[in-house]
Amino acid sequence: MIYIAEIFLYLIVFMAGAGVFSFLNVVIYRLPKKISFVTGRSHCPSCDATLRWFDMVPVFNWFYLRGKCRDCGARISPRYPAVEALGGVLALLCMHYFGEGAEAIAAFAFLAVLTVVAFIDADTMEIPNGLVIGILILAILAGACALGPAWKDRLIGLVCVSVPMLLLTLAIPGAFGGGDIKLMAAAGLFLGWKLCLVSMFLAVVAGGLYGIYLLAARKKGKEEHFAFGPFLCVGMAVALFWGERLLDWYLGLFRF
């Protein structure tokens, strides 16, 4: 009986996370187009038909409709259910690592904004200032409620990565985008300096490997750029859950 109750709880948490990220799909689609994501019902981008409530069950409805619009039969990108499933998984991870209180909610909200940043940057090569401000507000609220790092660590995190990124960009124009720099400043205030450094390290490694792949596959020239924001966001998400362990492991390599 206990196991059934736990499975039911996990299912509720998963569906709640998937539901939030279903709304984020709307934000990801509308925000770059400067369309309000607060008003206006969801609709098919192909035939403009308004979606019924029973067509908006996260994840499962995409499979039920076989990835097609009920009205016009147009293909629906698998990215939509993938983002929804990601939300469910992240909600479960937040509950597992941070419990069932305010810290888990703050972590999930942070990851939600990062998800929007990652997809919009991948699509447009831009990070909207409103999303960066959202992370700043979240960081201030978390600090005011004594959730996560101390204020000293947060303030160091604000500058420990963003300022070197800014200086490098001033020395080498185009090294980093302005959105990336502002993102790391805001995220550093949320994560604190330790996890901020871990995030940047992971992003540089992953982004470097991706850049090598693009060059090897001849999909990008040496002077061309690719969106670095998604790598920063993934690095921050990994650091949020496992950053302390990774840092302890790394420092342990130098202990004799």
N, C-alpha and C positions, 0 to 999 in steps of 0.2 A: 504493500500500500504506500509506503514511504517513497519507493522508487517511482510509482505512478505519479505521485504529487510532484516529485522533482522534475520528471519529464514534462509534466504539464506546465510547471513554472518556466522551464527552459524554452518551451514552445511559445509561451506568452511573451517572454523577453525577446526571443528571436523575431516574432511577428511584429512586436512593438518597434524594434530597431529597423526591421525591413519597411515598416510603414513610414517611419521618419525619412528614411533614405528614398522611399518612393516619391515623397514630396521634394527631396533634394534633386531628383531627376528633373523635376519641373524647373527648379532654380537653375540647374546647370544648362538647361535648354534656353530658358527665357532671359536670364541675366545678361549674357553677351549681346542679345538682340534688343536689350533695353525694353523688354516687355514685362509688365507687372506680373510677379509670381504670387502676389497676395490675392488679387482679384481675378476672376475669369476661371471657368471650369476647365479641367483637362480635356484635351481633344486630340484626335488623330492628326498628325502633321501632314498627312497625305490628302485626306478627304475632308478634314475639318469637322468631322462628326464628334459630338460631345460624348465622352465616355460615360457609360452607366456605372453606378456604384459597384455592381457585381463584376464589372470588367476591370476593377482596380484592386483586386486582392493581390498583395505583393507576392512576387515570385511565381506562385502557383498558377495564376491566371494566364501568364505568358505561355506556359506549357499547355494549359487547357485549350487555348486558342491557337496552339501550334505556331506561335510567333507571328500571327497575322491579325490585322484589324478585323473586327467582327463585321463592319459595314462594307468596307471596300476591298478587303483581302490584301491590302498592302503589307509588306514585310515590316515587322517591328524589330528594331535592333536588339540583339541579345544583350547589349550593354545595359538596358533597362533592368531586366531581372538580375543581372550580375551585380549592379549597384545595390539593388534591394537586398540581395543575399549577403553582400558585404556588410550592410547595415545590421542585419541580424547577427552575423558572426561577431562583429565589433561590439554589439550590445552584450552578447554572452561573455566575451573576453573582459569587458569592463566590469561586469558583475563578478566574474571569477577572480580578477586581480584586485579590484577595489571595493568589493562588497556590494551592498545594496543601498548605500546611502548617497549623500551629496557628492562625494568624491568620484563615484562611478558616473554620476550624471554629468559632472563637469568634464570628466575625461571623454565621455561619449559626445558631448557637445563640441569639444575641441576636435575630435576626430571627424565629426560631421562637417565642420567648416573646412578642415583639411581636404576632405573628399571633394567638396565643391571646388576648392582652389585647384586641386590636381587635375580634375577633368576640364575645367575651363581653361587652365593654362595649356593643357595638352591640345585643346581644340583651337585656341586663339593666340597662344604665346603671350597672353596678358593675365595679370592677377588683379582683379578689381580692388580698389582701395577699401570699399565697403566691407569686404571679407577680412582684410587685415585689421580694420577697426573693430570688427566683431571679435577677433581673437584677442585684441587689446582689452576690450571690455570684459571678456570672459576671464582673462588673466587677472585683471584688477578685482573682479568679484571673487575669484577663487582665493586670491591673496587676502582680501578683506575677511573672508570666512575661514582663514587659516587652513585652507586645503592645499596640500602639496608643499612645495619648497618654501623656505623662509624668504622674507622680502629681500634680504641681502643677496641670496642666491638668485632671486628673480631679477634684481637690478643688474647684477653682473651678467646674467643671461641675456639681458636686453642689448648689451654692447659687445659681448665677447666674440660673437661670430659676425654680427651685422657690420660692426665698424671695420674689421679687417676686410670684409667683402667690399665695403665702400671704398676703402683705400686702394685695394687691388684694382677696382674698376676705374678709379681715377688715374691710376698708373697705366692700366691696360684697358682702354675703352672697349666696352662690350664684354668684359670678363664675366660680369653678372648683370642681370636685369635689375632695374629699380624695384620691381615687384618682389623679386627674390630677396633683396636686401631688407625691405620693409617687412616681408613675411618672417624672416629670421629674427628680426628685432622683436616683433610681437610675440612670436612663438617662444623666444628665449625668456620673455617675461612670464610666460605661462609655465614653461618646463623647468626653468632654472639653468644655471650655467653648465652643470655636469651633463644633463641630458641634451642640452643644446649642442654641446661639443660632439657628443656621440651621434646625434642626428646629422650634423654636418659631415662627419667622417663617413657615415654610412652612405649619405647622398653622393659624396665625391667618388667613393668607390663604385657605387652602382652606376652613377652617371658616366664615369670614366670608362667602365666596361661597355656601356651602351654606345658611347661615342666610338670606341674601337670597333664595335660591331658594325656601326653605320659606315665607317671608313672602309672596313674590310669588304662590306657588301656593296660599297660604292653608292650608297643611298644619300650620302651627304659629302660635300666638299670640305676641305680643311678650314675654309673661312665661313662656312655656314653654321648656324646655331640651331639648337633644339631646345625644347622647353625643359628647364631644369627644376621648375617648381614641383612636378610630380615626384621627382627623386627626393627632394627636400621633404615633401609630405610623407612619403613612405618611410624615410629615415626617422622622422619625428614619431610616426605611429609605432615603429619598431622600438624606438628608444623609450616611448611612454610605457610599454609593457616590459621590455627586457633590457632597457638601457643600463640599469644598475648592475645587473648580472654581467653584461658584456664589458662594462667598465672594470668590474672586479676581476674578471677573467684576464683582461688585457694587462691590468696592473700586476696581476699575479705572475705574468711572464717575466717580470723584472725583479721578482723576489727570490732570493737565494737562501 
